[in-house]
Amino acid sequence: MRKIPLRKCVATNEQLPKKELIRVVKNKEGEIMIDPTGKLNGRGAYLKRSLEAIELAKKRRSLNKSLSCEIPEEIYEELKKYVNG
């Protein structure tokens, strides 16, 4: 039986399988982007794939804290589109 990698959602603090989360990355240049592959270089933070988690992260500024930079509004809009399909 294979071990399933778990990661913690920065908004809800839930431990979930890595495949059920969205990874947001800040690279060395300070660019912030969504990482659908989970393999981009840089500092990563994970969010649960739900609108509630995205709203909670925005309200609590938990993405800002975990990536230690200001997260632009466009990233939250992109995350919402990503969740809605």
PyMOL Python script that loads the backbone (N, CA, C, O; Angstrom):
from pymol import cmd

cmd.read_pdbstr("""\
ATOM      1  N   MET A   1       0.839  -1.184   0.000  1.00  0.00           N
ATOM      2  CA  MET A   1       0.000   0.000   0.000  1.00  0.00           C
ATOM      3  C   MET A   1       0.887   1.252   0.000  1.00  0.00           C
ATOM      4  O   MET A   1       1.808   1.373   0.808  1.00  0.00           O
ATOM      5  N   ARG A   2       0.594   2.175  -0.916  1.00  0.00           N
ATOM      6  CA  ARG A   2       1.407   3.389  -1.019  1.00  0.00           C
ATOM      7  C   ARG A   2       0.966   4.450  -0.027  1.00  0.00           C
ATOM      8  O   ARG A   2      -0.213   4.565   0.307  1.00  0.00           O
ATOM      9  N   LYS A   3       1.920   5.208   0.426  1.00  0.00           N
ATOM     10  CA  LYS A   3       1.643   6.317   1.328  1.00  0.00           C
ATOM     11  C   LYS A   3       1.101   7.494   0.513  1.00  0.00           C
ATOM     12  O   LYS A   3       1.685   7.860  -0.507  1.00  0.00           O
ATOM     13  N   ILE A   4      -0.007   8.087   0.956  1.00  0.00           N
ATOM     14  CA  ILE A   4      -0.596   9.241   0.266  1.00  0.00           C
ATOM     15  C   ILE A   4      -0.025  10.508   0.900  1.00  0.00           C
ATOM     16  O   ILE A   4      -0.160  10.710   2.107  1.00  0.00           O
ATOM     17  N   PRO A   5       0.622  11.377   0.083  1.00  0.00           N
ATOM     18  CA  PRO A   5       1.187  12.605   0.659  1.00  0.00           C
ATOM     19  C   PRO A   5       0.082  13.558   1.129  1.00  0.00           C
ATOM     20  O   PRO A   5      -0.843  13.871   0.379  1.00  0.00           O
ATOM     21  N   LEU A   6       0.193  14.006   2.362  1.00  0.00           N
ATOM     22  CA  LEU A   6      -0.779  14.935   2.938  1.00  0.00           C
ATOM     23  C   LEU A   6      -0.165  16.321   3.041  1.00  0.00           C
ATOM     24  O   LEU A   6       1.033  16.468   3.281  1.00  0.00           O
ATOM     25  N   ARG A   7      -1.000  17.333   2.855  1.00  0.00           N
ATOM     26  CA  ARG A   7      -0.585  18.730   3.024  1.00  0.00           C
ATOM     27  C   ARG A   7      -1.676  19.455   3.793  1.00  0.00           C
ATOM     28  O   ARG A   7      -2.831  19.028   3.807  1.00  0.00           O
ATOM     29  N   LYS A   8      -1.297  20.558   4.434  1.00  0.00           N
ATOM     30  CA  LYS A   8      -2.250  21.322   5.226  1.00  0.00           C
ATOM     31  C   LYS A   8      -2.734  22.539   4.449  1.00  0.00           C
ATOM     32  O   LYS A   8      -1.933  23.288   3.890  1.00  0.00           O
ATOM     33  N   CYS A   9      -4.045  22.732   4.417  1.00  0.00           N
ATOM     34  CA  CYS A   9      -4.636  23.913   3.791  1.00  0.00           C
ATOM     35  C   CYS A   9      -4.348  25.121   4.677  1.00  0.00           C
ATOM     36  O   CYS A   9      -4.598  25.074   5.881  1.00  0.00           O
ATOM     37  N   VAL A  10      -3.823  26.206   4.098  1.00  0.00           N
ATOM     38  CA  VAL A  10      -3.462  27.382   4.897  1.00  0.00           C
ATOM     39  C   VAL A  10      -4.696  28.115   5.416  1.00  0.00           C
ATOM     40  O   VAL A  10      -4.605  28.856   6.395  1.00  0.00           O
ATOM     41  N   ALA A  11      -5.849  27.920   4.773  1.00  0.00           N
ATOM     42  CA  ALA A  11      -7.072  28.620   5.193  1.00  0.00           C
ATOM     43  C   ALA A  11      -7.811  27.853   6.295  1.00  0.00           C
ATOM     44  O   ALA A  11      -8.184  28.430   7.316  1.00  0.00           O
ATOM     45  N   THR A  12      -8.019  26.543   6.079  1.00  0.00           N
ATOM     46  CA  THR A  12      -8.851  25.769   7.005  1.00  0.00           C
ATOM     47  C   THR A  12      -8.050  24.935   8.006  1.00  0.00           C
ATOM     48  O   THR A  12      -8.617  24.392   8.954  1.00  0.00           O
ATOM     49  N   ASN A  13      -6.739  24.832   7.798  1.00  0.00           N
ATOM     50  CA  ASN A  13      -5.844  24.016   8.634  1.00  0.00           C
ATOM     51  C   ASN A  13      -6.201  22.529   8.623  1.00  0.00           C
ATOM     52  O   ASN A  13      -5.890  21.815   9.576  1.00  0.00           O
ATOM     53  N   GLU A  14      -6.853  22.054   7.551  1.00  0.00           N
ATOM     54  CA  GLU A  14      -7.184  20.644   7.417  1.00  0.00           C
ATOM     55  C   GLU A  14      -6.039  19.909   6.722  1.00  0.00           C
ATOM     56  O   GLU A  14      -5.438  20.434   5.785  1.00  0.00           O
ATOM     57  N   GLN A  15      -5.741  18.695   7.183  1.00  0.00           N
ATOM     58  CA  GLN A  15      -4.765  17.832   6.510  1.00  0.00           C
ATOM     59  C   GLN A  15      -5.519  17.078   5.427  1.00  0.00           C
ATOM     60  O   GLN A  15      -6.440  16.320   5.730  1.00  0.00           O
ATOM     61  N   LEU A  16      -5.144  17.274   4.177  1.00  0.00           N
ATOM     62  CA  LEU A  16      -5.813  16.623   3.056  1.00  0.00           C
ATOM     63  C   LEU A  16      -4.784  16.024   2.107  1.00  0.00           C
ATOM     64  O   LEU A  16      -3.629  16.449   2.098  1.00  0.00           O
ATOM     65  N   PRO A  17      -5.198  15.028   1.299  1.00  0.00           N
ATOM     66  CA  PRO A  17      -4.275  14.520   0.276  1.00  0.00           C
ATOM     67  C   PRO A  17      -3.875  15.628  -0.689  1.00  0.00           C
ATOM     68  O   PRO A  17      -4.689  16.478  -1.051  1.00  0.00           O
ATOM     69  N   LYS A  18      -2.628  15.606  -1.093  1.00  0.00           N
ATOM     70  CA  LYS A  18      -2.052  16.653  -1.940  1.00  0.00           C
ATOM     71  C   LYS A  18      -2.865  16.881  -3.221  1.00  0.00           C
ATOM     72  O   LYS A  18      -2.972  18.015  -3.689  1.00  0.00           O
ATOM     73  N   LYS A  19      -3.439  15.814  -3.792  1.00  0.00           N
ATOM     74  CA  LYS A  19      -4.198  15.903  -5.034  1.00  0.00           C
ATOM     75  C   LYS A  19      -5.505  16.698  -4.876  1.00  0.00           C
ATOM     76  O   LYS A  19      -6.039  17.204  -5.863  1.00  0.00           O
ATOM     77  N   GLU A  20      -6.017  16.810  -3.655  1.00  0.00           N
ATOM     78  CA  GLU A  20      -7.277  17.520  -3.406  1.00  0.00           C
ATOM     79  C   GLU A  20      -7.071  19.010  -3.130  1.00  0.00           C
ATOM     80  O   GLU A  20      -8.031  19.731  -2.857  1.00  0.00           O
ATOM     81  N   LEU A  21      -5.827  19.468  -3.202  1.00  0.00           N
ATOM     82  CA  LEU A  21      -5.506  20.862  -2.880  1.00  0.00           C
ATOM     83  C   LEU A  21      -4.969  21.592  -4.103  1.00  0.00           C
ATOM     84  O   LEU A  21      -4.504  20.975  -5.062  1.00  0.00           O
ATOM     85  N   ILE A  22      -5.042  22.910  -4.050  1.00  0.00           N
ATOM     86  CA  ILE A  22      -4.473  23.776  -5.090  1.00  0.00           C
ATOM     87  C   ILE A  22      -3.190  24.365  -4.520  1.00  0.00           C
ATOM     88  O   ILE A  22      -3.175  24.848  -3.388  1.00  0.00           O
ATOM     89  N   ARG A  23      -2.120  24.325  -5.298  1.00  0.00           N
ATOM     90  CA  ARG A  23      -0.844  24.887  -4.846  1.00  0.00           C
ATOM     91  C   ARG A  23      -0.655  26.272  -5.453  1.00  0.00           C
ATOM     92  O   ARG A  23      -0.790  26.453  -6.663  1.00  0.00           O
ATOM     93  N   VAL A  24      -0.344  27.242  -4.607  1.00  0.00           N
ATOM     94  CA  VAL A  24      -0.011  28.601  -5.034  1.00  0.00           C
ATOM     95  C   VAL A  24       1.463  28.790  -4.747  1.00  0.00           C
ATOM     96  O   VAL A  24       1.928  28.493  -3.647  1.00  0.00           O
ATOM     97  N   VAL A  25       2.210  29.288  -5.745  1.00  0.00           N
ATOM     98  CA  VAL A  25       3.671  29.354  -5.649  1.00  0.00           C
ATOM     99  C   VAL A  25       4.168  30.779  -5.780  1.00  0.00           C
ATOM    100  O   VAL A  25       3.645  31.569  -6.565  1.00  0.00           O
ATOM    101  N   LYS A  26       5.193  31.092  -4.994  1.00  0.00           N
ATOM    102  CA  LYS A  26       5.936  32.343  -5.154  1.00  0.00           C
ATOM    103  C   LYS A  26       7.356  31.948  -5.541  1.00  0.00           C
ATOM    104  O   LYS A  26       8.052  31.283  -4.774  1.00  0.00           O
ATOM    105  N   ASN A  27       7.789  32.367  -6.752  1.00  0.00           N
ATOM    106  CA  ASN A  27       9.130  31.980  -7.213  1.00  0.00           C
ATOM    107  C   ASN A  27      10.179  32.979  -6.733  1.00  0.00           C
ATOM    108  O   ASN A  27       9.857  33.927  -6.018  1.00  0.00           O
ATOM    109  N   LYS A  28      11.428  32.765  -7.124  1.00  0.00           N
ATOM    110  CA  LYS A  28      12.540  33.624  -6.668  1.00  0.00           C
ATOM    111  C   LYS A  28      12.383  35.067  -7.098  1.00  0.00           C
ATOM    112  O   LYS A  28      12.848  35.977  -6.412  1.00  0.00           O
ATOM    113  N   GLU A  29      11.719  35.286  -8.254  1.00  0.00           N
ATOM    114  CA  GLU A  29      11.515  36.655  -8.748  1.00  0.00           C
ATOM    115  C   GLU A  29      10.375  37.362  -8.022  1.00  0.00           C
ATOM    116  O   GLU A  29      10.150  38.552  -8.242  1.00  0.00           O
ATOM    117  N   GLY A  30       9.653  36.648  -7.160  1.00  0.00           N
ATOM    118  CA  GLY A  30       8.548  37.242  -6.420  1.00  0.00           C
ATOM    119  C   GLY A  30       7.213  37.142  -7.142  1.00  0.00           C
ATOM    120  O   GLY A  30       6.222  37.719  -6.696  1.00  0.00           O
ATOM    121  N   GLU A  31       7.178  36.408  -8.263  1.00  0.00           N
ATOM    122  CA  GLU A  31       5.934  36.219  -9.004  1.00  0.00           C
ATOM    123  C   GLU A  31       5.074  35.184  -8.292  1.00  0.00           C
ATOM    124  O   GLU A  31       5.584  34.190  -7.775  1.00  0.00           O
ATOM    125  N   ILE A  32       3.764  35.425  -8.270  1.00  0.00           N
ATOM    126  CA  ILE A  32       2.838  34.503  -7.631  1.00  0.00           C
ATOM    127  C   ILE A  32       1.971  33.888  -8.712  1.00  0.00           C
ATOM    128  O   ILE A  32       1.423  34.591  -9.562  1.00  0.00           O
ATOM    129  N   MET A  33       1.848  32.548  -8.673  1.00  0.00           N
ATOM    130  CA  MET A  33       1.047  31.867  -9.679  1.00  0.00           C
ATOM    131  C   MET A  33       0.449  30.588  -9.113  1.00  0.00           C
ATOM    132  O   MET A  33       0.906  30.059  -8.100  1.00  0.00           O
ATOM    133  N   ILE A  34      -0.588  30.105  -9.796  1.00  0.00           N
ATOM    134  CA  ILE A  34      -1.206  28.843  -9.427  1.00  0.00           C
ATOM    135  C   ILE A  34      -0.418  27.729 -10.113  1.00  0.00           C
ATOM    136  O   ILE A  34      -0.048  27.844 -11.281  1.00  0.00           O
ATOM    137  N   ASP A  35      -0.170  26.662  -9.377  1.00  0.00           N
ATOM    138  CA  ASP A  35       0.633  25.549  -9.878  1.00  0.00           C
ATOM    139  C   ASP A  35      -0.230  24.289 -10.003  1.00  0.00           C
ATOM    140  O   ASP A  35      -0.350  23.528  -9.043  1.00  0.00           O
ATOM    141  N   PRO A  36      -0.833  24.062 -11.181  1.00  0.00           N
ATOM    142  CA  PRO A  36      -1.678  22.871 -11.327  1.00  0.00           C
ATOM    143  C   PRO A  36      -0.893  21.553 -11.291  1.00  0.00           C
ATOM    144  O   PRO A  36      -1.452  20.518 -10.930  1.00  0.00           O
ATOM    145  N   THR A  37       0.389  21.578 -11.661  1.00  0.00           N
ATOM    146  CA  THR A  37       1.198  20.353 -11.675  1.00  0.00           C
ATOM    147  C   THR A  37       1.740  20.010 -10.292  1.00  0.00           C
ATOM    148  O   THR A  37       1.992  18.842  -9.997  1.00  0.00           O
ATOM    149  N   GLY A  38       1.921  21.021  -9.440  1.00  0.00           N
ATOM    150  CA  GLY A  38       2.502  20.791  -8.117  1.00  0.00           C
ATOM    151  C   GLY A  38       4.005  20.649  -8.149  1.00  0.00           C
ATOM    152  O   GLY A  38       4.606  20.184  -7.181  1.00  0.00           O
ATOM    153  N   LYS A  39       4.630  21.050  -9.267  1.00  0.00           N
ATOM    154  CA  LYS A  39       6.069  20.837  -9.418  1.00  0.00           C
ATOM    155  C   LYS A  39       6.862  22.100  -9.717  1.00  0.00           C
ATOM    156  O   LYS A  39       8.071  22.015  -9.932  1.00  0.00           O
ATOM    157  N   LEU A  40       6.235  23.259  -9.737  1.00  0.00           N
ATOM    158  CA  LEU A  40       6.969  24.494 -10.022  1.00  0.00           C
ATOM    159  C   LEU A  40       7.931  24.810  -8.890  1.00  0.00           C
ATOM    160  O   LEU A  40       7.663  24.488  -7.732  1.00  0.00           O
ATOM    161  N   ASN A  41       9.056  25.442  -9.224  1.00  0.00           N
ATOM    162  CA  ASN A  41      10.032  25.844  -8.220  1.00  0.00           C
ATOM    163  C   ASN A  41       9.498  27.033  -7.436  1.00  0.00           C
ATOM    164  O   ASN A  41       8.790  27.883  -7.975  1.00  0.00           O
ATOM    165  N   GLY A  42       9.847  27.079  -6.162  1.00  0.00           N
ATOM    166  CA  GLY A  42       9.485  28.207  -5.329  1.00  0.00           C
ATOM    167  C   GLY A  42       8.762  27.777  -4.071  1.00  0.00           C
ATOM    168  O   GLY A  42       8.535  26.592  -3.826  1.00  0.00           O
ATOM    169  N   ARG A  43       8.407  28.779  -3.279  1.00  0.00           N
ATOM    170  CA  ARG A  43       7.698  28.569  -2.020  1.00  0.00           C
ATOM    171  C   ARG A  43       6.237  28.280  -2.323  1.00  0.00           C
ATOM    172  O   ARG A  43       5.590  29.058  -3.024  1.00  0.00           O
ATOM    173  N   GLY A  44       5.707  27.188  -1.813  1.00  0.00           N
ATOM    174  CA  GLY A  44       4.334  26.810  -2.106  1.00  0.00           C
ATOM    175  C   GLY A  44       3.441  26.871  -0.884  1.00  0.00           C
ATOM    176  O   GLY A  44       3.887  26.660   0.244  1.00  0.00           O
ATOM    177  N   ALA A  45       2.170  27.165  -1.128  1.00  0.00           N
ATOM    178  CA  ALA A  45       1.141  27.124  -0.091  1.00  0.00           C
ATOM    179  C   ALA A  45      -0.057  26.403  -0.690  1.00  0.00           C
ATOM    180  O   ALA A  45      -0.354  26.559  -1.874  1.00  0.00           O
ATOM    181  N   TYR A  46      -0.736  25.626   0.118  1.00  0.00           N
ATOM    182  CA  TYR A  46      -1.843  24.814  -0.381  1.00  0.00           C
ATOM    183  C   TYR A  46      -3.179  25.342   0.108  1.00  0.00           C
ATOM    184  O   TYR A  46      -3.311  25.776   1.253  1.00  0.00           O
ATOM    185  N   LEU A  47      -4.182  25.298  -0.787  1.00  0.00           N
ATOM    186  CA  LEU A  47      -5.551  25.697  -0.472  1.00  0.00           C
ATOM    187  C   LEU A  47      -6.503  24.594  -0.873  1.00  0.00           C
ATOM    188  O   LEU A  47      -6.328  23.948  -1.907  1.00  0.00           O
ATOM    189  N   LYS A  48      -7.511  24.383  -0.050  1.00  0.00           N
ATOM    190  CA  LYS A  48      -8.556  23.418  -0.355  1.00  0.00           C
ATOM    191  C   LYS A  48      -9.309  23.880  -1.600  1.00  0.00           C
ATOM    192  O   LYS A  48      -9.471  25.082  -1.812  1.00  0.00           O
ATOM    193  N   ARG A  49      -9.772  22.934  -2.430  1.00  0.00           N
ATOM    194  CA  ARG A  49     -10.483  23.262  -3.666  1.00  0.00           C
ATOM    195  C   ARG A  49     -11.937  23.611  -3.380  1.00  0.00           C
ATOM    196  O   ARG A  49     -12.843  22.883  -3.785  1.00  0.00           O
ATOM    197  N   SER A  50     -12.166  24.735  -2.675  1.00  0.00           N
ATOM    198  CA  SER A  50     -13.534  25.182  -2.418  1.00  0.00           C
ATOM    199  C   SER A  50     -13.552  26.706  -2.346  1.00  0.00           C
ATOM    200  O   SER A  50     -12.574  27.341  -1.951  1.00  0.00           O
ATOM    201  N   LEU A  51     -14.683  27.269  -2.734  1.00  0.00           N
ATOM    202  CA  LEU A  51     -14.822  28.732  -2.691  1.00  0.00           C
ATOM    203  C   LEU A  51     -14.740  29.244  -1.261  1.00  0.00           C
ATOM    204  O   LEU A  51     -14.219  30.332  -1.015  1.00  0.00           O
ATOM    205  N   GLU A  52     -15.263  28.450  -0.303  1.00  0.00           N
ATOM    206  CA  GLU A  52     -15.232  28.857   1.110  1.00  0.00           C
ATOM    207  C   GLU A  52     -13.793  29.007   1.593  1.00  0.00           C
ATOM    208  O   GLU A  52     -13.466  29.957   2.304  1.00  0.00           O
ATOM    209  N   ALA A  53     -12.940  28.067   1.206  1.00  0.00           N
ATOM    210  CA  ALA A  53     -11.529  28.106   1.625  1.00  0.00           C
ATOM    211  C   ALA A  53     -10.824  29.315   1.014  1.00  0.00           C
ATOM    212  O   ALA A  53     -10.003  29.956   1.671  1.00  0.00           O
ATOM    213  N   ILE A  54     -11.144  29.625  -0.241  1.00  0.00           N
ATOM    214  CA  ILE A  54     -10.522  30.778  -0.908  1.00  0.00           C
ATOM    215  C   ILE A  54     -10.953  32.078  -0.241  1.00  0.00           C
ATOM    216  O   ILE A  54     -10.131  32.962   0.001  1.00  0.00           O
ATOM    217  N   GLU A  55     -12.252  32.192   0.055  1.00  0.00           N
ATOM    218  CA  GLU A  55     -12.760  33.387   0.742  1.00  0.00           C
ATOM    219  C   GLU A  55     -12.146  33.524   2.132  1.00  0.00           C
ATOM    220  O   GLU A  55     -11.802  34.626   2.561  1.00  0.00           O
ATOM    221  N   LEU A  56     -12.013  32.402   2.830  1.00  0.00           N
ATOM    222  CA  LEU A  56     -11.430  32.399   4.173  1.00  0.00           C
ATOM    223  C   LEU A  56      -9.961  32.823   4.128  1.00  0.00           C
ATOM    224  O   LEU A  56      -9.502  33.584   4.980  1.00  0.00           O
ATOM    225  N   ALA A  57      -9.227  32.325   3.127  1.00  0.00           N
ATOM    226  CA  ALA A  57      -7.815  32.691   2.973  1.00  0.00           C
ATOM    227  C   ALA A  57      -7.682  34.181   2.687  1.00  0.00           C
ATOM    228  O   ALA A  57      -6.764  34.836   3.181  1.00  0.00           O
ATOM    229  N   LYS A  58      -8.600  34.710   1.890  1.00  0.00           N
ATOM    230  CA  LYS A  58      -8.572  36.130   1.548  1.00  0.00           C
ATOM    231  C   LYS A  58      -8.882  36.980   2.783  1.00  0.00           C
ATOM    232  O   LYS A  58      -8.225  37.991   3.034  1.00  0.00           O
ATOM    233  N   LYS A  59      -9.891  36.555   3.549  1.00  0.00           N
ATOM    234  CA  LYS A  59     -10.316  37.298   4.744  1.00  0.00           C
ATOM    235  C   LYS A  59      -9.239  37.274   5.832  1.00  0.00           C
ATOM    236  O   LYS A  59      -8.933  38.302   6.436  1.00  0.00           O
ATOM    237  N   ARG A  60      -8.669  36.089   6.075  1.00  0.00           N
ATOM    238  CA  ARG A  60      -7.646  35.941   7.126  1.00  0.00           C
ATOM    239  C   ARG A  60      -6.252  36.326   6.669  1.00  0.00           C
ATOM    240  O   ARG A  60      -5.333  36.432   7.482  1.00  0.00           O
ATOM    241  N   ARG A  61      -6.089  36.540   5.351  1.00  0.00           N
ATOM    242  CA  ARG A  61      -4.798  36.863   4.756  1.00  0.00           C
ATOM    243  C   ARG A  61      -3.775  35.747   5.004  1.00  0.00           C
ATOM    244  O   ARG A  61      -2.583  36.009   5.164  1.00  0.00           O
ATOM    245  N   SER A  62      -4.258  34.506   5.032  1.00  0.00           N
ATOM    246  CA  SER A  62      -3.374  33.374   5.330  1.00  0.00           C
ATOM    247  C   SER A  62      -2.401  33.071   4.197  1.00  0.00           C
ATOM    248  O   SER A  62      -1.290  32.607   4.454  1.00  0.00           O
ATOM    249  N   LEU A  63      -2.794  33.326   2.946  1.00  0.00           N
ATOM    250  CA  LEU A  63      -1.843  33.156   1.830  1.00  0.00           C
ATOM    251  C   LEU A  63      -0.734  34.201   1.927  1.00  0.00           C
ATOM    252  O   LEU A  63       0.435  33.898   1.685  1.00  0.00           O
ATOM    253  N   ASN A  64      -1.103  35.428   2.282  1.00  0.00           N
ATOM    254  CA  ASN A  64      -0.111  36.499   2.450  1.00  0.00           C
ATOM    255  C   ASN A  64       0.921  36.106   3.502  1.00  0.00           C
ATOM    256  O   ASN A  64       2.118  36.323   3.316  1.00  0.00           O
ATOM    257  N   LYS A  65       0.453  35.525   4.610  1.00  0.00           N
ATOM    258  CA  LYS A  65       1.355  35.148   5.701  1.00  0.00           C
ATOM    259  C   LYS A  65       2.258  33.983   5.307  1.00  0.00           C
ATOM    260  O   LYS A  65       3.456  34.000   5.589  1.00  0.00           O
ATOM    261  N   SER A  66       1.685  32.971   4.655  1.00  0.00           N
ATOM    262  CA  SER A  66       2.501  31.788   4.348  1.00  0.00           C
ATOM    263  C   SER A  66       3.502  32.048   3.226  1.00  0.00           C
ATOM    264  O   SER A  66       4.570  31.437   3.206  1.00  0.00           O
ATOM    265  N   LEU A  67       3.177  32.946   2.288  1.00  0.00           N
ATOM    266  CA  LEU A  67       4.125  33.276   1.220  1.00  0.00           C
ATOM    267  C   LEU A  67       4.906  34.556   1.528  1.00  0.00           C
ATOM    268  O   LEU A  67       5.757  34.976   0.744  1.00  0.00           O
ATOM    269  N   SER A  68       4.613  35.160   2.658  1.00  0.00           N
ATOM    270  CA  SER A  68       5.226  36.407   3.148  1.00  0.00           C
ATOM    271  C   SER A  68       5.362  37.481   2.065  1.00  0.00           C
ATOM    272  O   SER A  68       6.443  38.019   1.825  1.00  0.00           O
ATOM    273  N   CYS A  69       4.228  37.774   1.419  1.00  0.00           N
ATOM    274  CA  CYS A  69       4.139  38.874   0.463  1.00  0.00           C
ATOM    275  C   CYS A  69       2.666  39.208   0.243  1.00  0.00           C
ATOM    276  O   CYS A  69       1.783  38.473   0.685  1.00  0.00           O
ATOM    277  N   GLU A  70       2.412  40.303  -0.433  1.00  0.00           N
ATOM    278  CA  GLU A  70       1.043  40.731  -0.723  1.00  0.00           C
ATOM    279  C   GLU A  70       0.504  39.931  -1.917  1.00  0.00           C
ATOM    280  O   GLU A  70       1.153  39.847  -2.960  1.00  0.00           O
ATOM    281  N   ILE A  71      -0.668  39.355  -1.754  1.00  0.00           N
ATOM    282  CA  ILE A  71      -1.287  38.556  -2.829  1.00  0.00           C
ATOM    283  C   ILE A  71      -2.248  39.455  -3.605  1.00  0.00           C
ATOM    284  O   ILE A  71      -3.179  40.008  -3.020  1.00  0.00           O
ATOM    285  N   PRO A  72      -2.036  39.609  -4.924  1.00  0.00           N
ATOM    286  CA  PRO A  72      -2.927  40.459  -5.712  1.00  0.00           C
ATOM    287  C   PRO A  72      -4.328  39.864  -5.850  1.00  0.00           C
ATOM    288  O   PRO A  72      -4.503  38.648  -5.780  1.00  0.00           O
ATOM    289  N   GLU A  73      -5.317  40.727  -6.045  1.00  0.00           N
ATOM    290  CA  GLU A  73      -6.716  40.328  -6.200  1.00  0.00           C
ATOM    291  C   GLU A  73      -6.897  39.352  -7.368  1.00  0.00           C
ATOM    292  O   GLU A  73      -7.741  38.459  -7.305  1.00  0.00           O
ATOM    293  N   GLU A  74      -6.098  39.522  -8.442  1.00  0.00           N
ATOM    294  CA  GLU A  74      -6.219  38.663  -9.631  1.00  0.00           C
ATOM    295  C   GLU A  74      -5.978  37.195  -9.290  1.00  0.00           C
ATOM    296  O   GLU A  74      -6.586  36.312  -9.894  1.00  0.00           O
ATOM    297  N   ILE A  75      -5.106  36.929  -8.337  1.00  0.00           N
ATOM    298  CA  ILE A  75      -4.811  35.544  -7.956  1.00  0.00           C
ATOM    299  C   ILE A  75      -6.053  34.900  -7.341  1.00  0.00           C
ATOM    300  O   ILE A  75      -6.370  33.748  -7.637  1.00  0.00           O
ATOM    301  N   TYR A  76      -6.759  35.652  -6.476  1.00  0.00           N
ATOM    302  CA  TYR A  76      -7.978  35.115  -5.868  1.00  0.00           C
ATOM    303  C   TYR A  76      -9.049  34.866  -6.926  1.00  0.00           C
ATOM    304  O   TYR A  76      -9.773  33.872  -6.860  1.00  0.00           O
ATOM    305  N   GLU A  77      -9.149  35.775  -7.908  1.00  0.00           N
ATOM    306  CA  GLU A  77     -10.118  35.593  -8.998  1.00  0.00           C
ATOM    307  C   GLU A  77      -9.758  34.353  -9.834  1.00  0.00           C
ATOM    308  O   GLU A  77     -10.633  33.583 -10.230  1.00  0.00           O
ATOM    309  N   GLU A  78      -8.461  34.179 -10.092  1.00  0.00           N
ATOM    310  CA  GLU A  78      -7.985  33.024 -10.842  1.00  0.00           C
ATOM    311  C   GLU A  78      -8.262  31.724 -10.085  1.00  0.00           C
ATOM    312  O   GLU A  78      -8.629  30.714 -10.686  1.00  0.00           O
ATOM    313  N   LEU A  79      -8.083  31.757  -8.763  1.00  0.00           N
ATOM    314  CA  LEU A  79      -8.359  30.582  -7.930  1.00  0.00           C
ATOM    315  C   LEU A  79      -9.840  30.216  -7.995  1.00  0.00           C
ATOM    316  O   LEU A  79     -10.189  29.039  -8.083  1.00  0.00           O
ATOM    317  N   LYS A  80     -10.710  31.229  -7.950  1.00  0.00           N
ATOM    318  CA  LYS A  80     -12.160  30.967  -8.015  1.00  0.00           C
ATOM    319  C   LYS A  80     -12.537  30.345  -9.360  1.00  0.00           C
ATOM    320  O   LYS A  80     -13.349  29.422  -9.415  1.00  0.00           O
ATOM    321  N   LYS A  81     -11.943  30.854 -10.446  1.00  0.00           N
ATOM    322  CA  LYS A  81     -12.205  30.279 -11.777  1.00  0.00           C
ATOM    323  C   LYS A  81     -11.702  28.838 -11.826  1.00  0.00           C
ATOM    324  O   LYS A  81     -12.358  27.971 -12.401  1.00  0.00           O
ATOM    325  N   TYR A  82     -10.548  28.583 -11.228  1.00  0.00           N
ATOM    326  CA  TYR A  82      -9.945  27.258 -11.209  1.00  0.00           C
ATOM    327  C   TYR A  82     -10.848  26.262 -10.473  1.00  0.00           C
ATOM    328  O   TYR A  82     -10.997  25.120 -10.909  1.00  0.00           O
ATOM    329  N   VAL A  83     -11.449  26.692  -9.358  1.00  0.00           N
ATOM    330  CA  VAL A  83     -12.327  25.829  -8.580  1.00  0.00           C
ATOM    331  C   VAL A  83     -13.636  25.561  -9.324  1.00  0.00           C
ATOM    332  O   VAL A  83     -14.146  24.441  -9.308  1.00  0.00           O
ATOM    333  N   ASN A  84     -14.180  26.604  -9.982  1.00  0.00           N
ATOM    334  CA  ASN A  84     -15.456  26.446 -10.696  1.00  0.00           C
ATOM    335  C   ASN A  84     -15.319  25.660 -11.991  1.00  0.00           C
ATOM    336  O   ASN A  84     -16.319  25.230 -12.565  1.00  0.00           O
ATOM    337  N   GLY A  85     -14.104  25.470 -12.448  1.00  0.00           N
ATOM    338  CA  GLY A  85     -13.888  24.657 -13.649  1.00  0.00           C
ATOM    339  C   GLY A  85     -13.777  25.475 -14.824  1.00  0.00           C
ATOM    340  O   GLY A  85     -13.593  24.954 -15.924  1.00  0.00           O
TER     341      GLY A  85
END
""", "prot")
cmd.dss("prot")
cmd.show_as("cartoon", "prot")
cmd.util.cbc("prot")
cmd.orient("prot")
